[in-house]
Structures are given as structure tokens and as C-alpha cells.
Amino acid sequence: MMANLPLDLIATILSRLPVKYLLCFRCVSKLWRSLIDDPDFINLHLRHSLKYHTNHTLILKNSDLHVADTACLGPFTKLEHPLMSYNHGVKILGSCNGLLCIRNIVEDMAIWNPYTRKHHVLPSLSSCNVYVYGFGHDPVTDDYKVVKIMQSGGNYGKATDSEVKVCSLKRNGWRKIQDIPYALSFPKVNGVFAGGALHWVMTQKVQLSEDNMIIALDLGAEIFKEVPLPEYKDKRCQLNVGALGGCLCAVANYDVRVDIWKMKEYGVKESWIKLLSLTREDVIGSLRFMKPLAYSSSGDQVLLEHDNINLFWYDLKKKKTHDVWYPGMPLSYETEICLQSLVSVKVNRRQHNGQDITDIKKM
């Protein structure tokens, strides 16, 4: 019956399936293999997953990587990565459109699709005392970029000198971009991708100000800018950033409660809404750290990580929490949401005017 359907209808049906089934269906026929490998289909599948909050997986990272579908959150299975681990595992530097940027202890880095099991190793880059990473998609050039901000310490623990470098799949090499007049508030905390930009919490370097702000690096223009903050009634809080459903989030921690704000329209101050508020009575233990992860498929619940030791769903309508635990979950972990996608990391090199040009297959 499927053979009698128009090809565009077959593509629409297949775009709703998880990647593991699509990889199997590549063996059905040459036509299906060509369809599933087509960049237009890969993009169709990606857009559907992002729009309807489907095909998302949760990765728990301790010494190993453990993964489960967010639709059921269990059981968790071990995920094998492509880098040498040296008995210390890997660090996840960011996730975007089904690709992970990972690094091991000796600074080997790769962009990796854990579902197609394809990866691309990045050129090495030296480090300094304080550095953070970020990973995201540049919609202008349809490129994936890794950013590294390196800062040296100054008076009162503030950074004085900094250097920002970018490596993309298309260029496959590190290059320096503009410096930033800000100091990292939380060294080792990597950037959050939303709205075509990477985001960190920073302070003014020149004034040595204690006021935290959200600073964004636009991956298309490769310029830094300040993101307007929500209208807090009380600004005496620890500020963190997150992402939820592709939207930027501001996490305001007041010790006795945590407010999570969501920017519905990127860059528009008036679009900030308070999504939820949690108090100590809502969780087990302190409120040191809270990270928004994903929406449920219905959109009425939010999955949150609490202090690297607890996962729970928060019901936005009932304003209640429900803890998540399954056998095999590690006792403590870092979390990352990763989309199941067919996005390629394949890089083709060709000679053009005597220089190497690196192209990546479009989504």
C-alpha cells in the first residue's frame, strides 16, 4: 500500500518516526534510502520533532553516559561515545539539533550524532586557567559552531584579559573573534544555545560590578550583546540561564525559592513570562541549582534537574512536582537534552582557488 502513496506523503509519515526506525527503513529500498538521506527530509524530520516536542532524549553523565527517551524516562541505557576516555569519561559541551559537542580530559573534541553514530573530530586548541565552551547552530550559514572563551584572572577574582575563538564544521579550524568587556560569573559553566545565540551569565569587567547580566554571542554575526532581563521585583538573586523548548530561560535563585522565566520572543524584553516558581517545600534538599530540561509531549509539564541528584516533573496547571527515578540511574549526574535526528556531521573537502574549502551537508 505504501508503494501507491505519493512520495511527499510517505516523507510526511516517516518524518514522525524516531531515528532508530528510519535507519532500519533505509534498507527497504533504494528509493526509501534516497528519501531518508535527502537533506530536505532530514530538515523536515528535525522541524517536526522541535515543533511537537518529540524524539527528545535525556542524557545523564557521570563517569559514563546514560540515555533514555523523555517520553518515558526509563530504562536508562549506557551510551558509548567515540573519544578515548582515559578512565575519566567525557564532558558534554553542548547539544543542538541532535548533535553533541564532547571533550575528553586531554582536550580532544568532537561533534557527534549519537543516533547515527557519526562524529567529526575538531582541531586541538590550547587552554588557559579559566575557560568556557558553547555549541550551537548558525542559521545564517547553516553551520555548527563551537566557541571557547578563555580568560585570565585579575584583581578580586575578576578577569582582565580574554580571548574568544570559534571553530565551525565548514571551516574546520579555530579563529579569533572580537574580545568581550565582560567577566565570566561562573567559570566552567558552558553556554546555553537559544535564538541563534549562545548565552552566559557575566559581569562588567571595567566596573568590577557585582550585577549579573545575560550576555549573548550571535553565532551568525559573531558579536556579543546584552540580553534584557525580566522585571524582577527583587534582583538580589543568583542568576543562571537555561533553555526550554528552544526558548531562553532565566533562572533566579533566591535561596528560599527559585523563579524560572521564559523569553517567548527572543530579544524582546516584554516577552519574558514567569513560567514557574518553586520553594524548598517543593523539593528534597536545598535549592542550590535548578535546570529546566524539556517539556512533556503534551506541553503541560516541565522536566527539571535539581542539584545534580534529582529529576522531577513540574505540572504547570496543578503546580505540583513528581519525582523521577528508575533502576540503573546514577546517584549523581549532569544532564543534557539531545534530540534524535539525522543531521549529518559529514565534511567534504575540495580545492578552490588553491585553498581548502570545507562543506557540510545541509540539514
N, C-alpha and C positions, 0 to 999 in steps of 0.2 A: 504493500500500500504506500509506503514511504517513497518508492520509486516513481509513483504517479504524481507526487506533490511537486509544486514549483520549488526551485532551488532556494528562493528567498524565504519561503515559508519553512523549509527544512532548516535554514540557518536560524530563523526566529525561534523554532522549537529547541534546537540544540543549544542556543545561547543561554537557555535557562538551566542547563545541566552543570553539575560540578566538573572540575577539570579531570578528575580520575576517569570519569566515563567518557569524556571527549577524547582522551588519549587512547582509550580502548577502541572507540568508534573510528579512529583514523585507519584501522585495519579492515573496515567494512568494504571499502572500495577505493579506487584511485580518486574518484570524484569527491568522496567524503574527506579523504585525506587532504586534497587540494583545498576544499572548503574550510576545513578546520584550521589549516595552516595559513589561510589568507589573512593578511593584516586587517582587512575590513571586518572579518568575522571576529578576530581577536579583540578588536576595539568594541564591537557590538556586545560581546560577552562581558567585557570589562564594564561598560556603561550600565548594563542590566544589573550586574552584581552590586555596583555602587549605589544605584538608584533604589534598589529594593532591599538593601542590607542583607544580601545572601552571599553564600560561598566565602564567608569570613571564618578564619581560624584563629585560635588563641595559642600563642607560644609561651610556655613557661621556661625560663632559663635559670638553671643553677650551674652545676658542672657540666650538665648535658642540656639538650633541648628537648622539650616535651610539647606535643601538639594535640589539640582537639578542636572539633568544629564548635563554633559558638552556639549553634542551634541546640546542641545537647550537652556540651561541655563534659564529655566523657564517653569512653575512657580515653585517657591521655596515653599517647604512644611516643616512643623515642624517635627523634628526627636526626638523621645523620647529615652533617654538614661537609662541605668539600675541602676545608682547610685543615692543615696539620694542627692538632690541638695542643701538643706538648703538655698533656695532662692538666691543662688549665681551661679547656673549653674555648669558646669564642664569645665575643661581645657583639651584640646586635646594635648597630649604629643608627638604624632607621629602617622603615618599611614604607613602600609606596607601590601601589598598583600590582601587588603580587610579587614584587622584588624586594629582597632583603640586602642590606649592606652589612657585611660582617667583617670582623677583625680578630686575629688571634693575638697572643701575648707578645709576639715578636713583630707586630705591626704589618703582617701580611693582611691584605684586604681583598675582598671580592664582592661583586654584585651577583646575587644568586636567586634563581627562581626555584624554591624547594619542591614545587609540584611537577615541573617539567624536568627537574634535576640538572638544569643547565646553569653554568656560572661563568663569570668573566673576572679574571684576576687583574687588579689595578696596579699601576706602578707604585713602587715603595716611596715613602716620604718620611724624612727625619722628624723627630718630635722635640718638644721643649718641656718646661716644667708644668705649664698649665695649658691644656688644650681641650677643645670640644669638637664634635663632629655634627654633621647634619646630612640627610639624604632625602632627595625629592625629585620631582619631575618638572622640567622646564617646558611649559606649554607653548612657548614661542617657537622653539626649535625642535620640539618633540624629542627632548634629550633627557637623560637621567644624570644628575649631578651629585657628587659628594663634596662637601665643604668641610674644611678644617680651619678652626680659629685657634691660633697659638698666641699666648700672652705670657709676658714675663712680669714678675712681681715688683711692686713699688712700695711706697710708704703706706702704712696702715692696712697692708694686705691688698691694696688696690693695684691693678695692672697699669704699667706705664707704657710699655711697648707691645705692639701686637702685629700679627701678620695673618692675612686671610688668603687661603689657597683653595682652588676649585679644580676638580677632576671630573670630566664627563666621559660617557661611553663613546661619544662621537670623536672627541679629541684624544682620549686615552693618554692624557698627560696632565700633570699638575701645572697650574699657572697662578700667579699672584694677581689679586684684585685689590680694590680700594681698602684702605685701613678703616677702622671704626673708632670714634671718640667715646667708646663705652667700655666698661669693665664687666666681666662675667660675674654675676652674683653667685652662681652655683657651678664652680669648676667641676668638670667631668659629666655634667648633665647635657645630653645631646639635644640638638634642635628638633622642634616639632614642625612637621610639614602640614600646611593648610593654605588654601587660597593661592597656590603657586609660589609660596614663600616658606622659608624656614624661620623659626621663632625661638628666641632665647630671652630669659629674664636678665636684665643688665642694669647698671647704674652709670651715671655720668662720670667719666674719668677725670675731667678737668676740675670739677667742683668737689670731687670725692663725696658726692651726695649719697645718702642712705636710702633715697627714694627709688624703689624698684620700678622699672618700666619694661614693656614688652618691645623688643627690637626685632624687626623682620628683615631678612635678606631676600629680596625679589630675585628669583632664580632666572628670570628672563632678562631683566635689565642689569642684574648683578649689582644692585645698590641697596644700602641699608636705609631703613626708615623706622620711625617710631609709630607703634600701633596705639590708637586711642584706647584708654582703659574704660571699664564700666564705671558708672557713677556709684561708687561705694558710699554708704553712709559713714562707715568707719574704715579709714585707709590704713589703720595700724594692723597689718596682717602680713603673713608670709605669702608672697605671690609665686605661683607656678603656672606653667602653660601646658595645655593638652590639646587633643583633637578628638572630635566625636562626629561621626557621620560626615567627614570631610570639612567640618566647621571648626574654627579656632575656639578654644576654651580657655578661660582664665580661672584658676583655682585659688581662692582666697582663704587662707587658713588663719583662724583667729584663736587657735588652741582649744577653745571650748566648742567651736563649731567650724565647719567648712562649707563655704558657698562656692558653687560651680556655675559660672556664667558662660553663655554660648553666644558667639557672634554670628547671627543668622545671615547677614550680608557682609561679606568680607570687606574690611576697611571702613565700614560705616559705624560710627560711634553709637548712633541712636538705635542700631540693630542689636545691641547687647541685651540679652534677657537672662534673668536668674533662673537657671534650669532646675536646680535643686539645692537644698540646704540640709546638712547632716550635723547632728550633735553627738556628744560622747555616748548618749543613751542608745544611739542607733548602731554602734559598732562595738566590737570587743577590743579593749585596749585603748591606746592613745589615738590622737588624730594627727600624728606627725606627717603622714604623707597619704594623699588620695589621688588616684589617677583614673580619669574616665577612659573607658576602653571601646565600648561598642554599644549600639542599640540592639534590642531584640528584633526578630523579624517583623513583629507587629508594631514596633516603634514605641511601645508604651513602657518599656523597661530599659534601664541603662546598666551595663556591666561595669563594675568599678573594682580597682585593686586598692587594698588598704595595707600600707606599711610593709609591702613585700611578703606578707604572710597570710593574707586573706582575700578571697574573692567573694563578691556578693552582687546580686541583682537589686536595683532600686526601682520600685514601682512608682512611676511619675504620677499616676492617678491616686493610688491608695496611700502614697508617701510612706511605704514600708520597705524593709530590707529582707532579703532572703539569702542566707549564706550558701556558698557553692563549695562542695568538697566531694572528691571521688578517690577511690583507692588508687595508689600509684602517684598521686600528686606529691611533689617535693614539699618539705616543711617550709622552706623559704625560697623566693624566686624573684626574678624580674619578669615583666610581662611585655608582650608585643602583639599587636593585632596584625595579621597578614592575610591579604586577600588571596583566594585561589584564582590564579589567572594563567593565561597562555602567553603573557608578554615575554618577548624574546630578549635575550642578552647577546645574541649573535652579532659579532662585529666583523665586517668585511673591510679589508684594506685594499686600496688601489693607488696607483701613481697618477698624480695630476699636477702638471707644470713642475715636475721634478720634486714634488713634496708628497708625503703620505697623507691621505685623507681617510678618516675613519667614519664609516657609516653604520648606523644601527637600523635594523629593520623597523619600520613604523608599526605602531600598535595596530 
